[in-house]
Amino acid sequence: MSETNSKIKIDIKSRSYKFALEVIVFIDTLDKKDFNVQILARQLLRCGTSIGANIIEAIAASSRKDFINFYLYALKSANETKFWLNLMIDSAKAEPNKAKELLLEAEELSKILGASIVSLKNND
């Protein structure tokens, strides 16, 4: 593995972990008395933390195909996270500035994962 690939893996691993922590902190700020917020928060927690979990699974993958599949799952989770954050923003269920910060990072994670998947598939 080249040094560049190693740095990318460490960066995506640490960024996705930090993102998961930020999602948890963000959810703690929401009005959980609102039933809709409870549902949205659960969905966001599930997919927002799943990004990093799937990246960790990819790092421990037993094959290149398995690695790519876990990155695909992480990408799907990142895209789903963007959906829930946009829904929270548009429904005014969350403070928009912090939600938009999370949305930007989810978009960046999606781009990194997408580019990595394309690169991995092209190198087969």
Summary of the structure (lengths in Angstrom):
residues: 124
radius of gyration: 15.2
end to end distance: 14.8
largest distance: 50.3
contacts: 380
relative contact order: 0.15
helix: 85%
strand: 0%
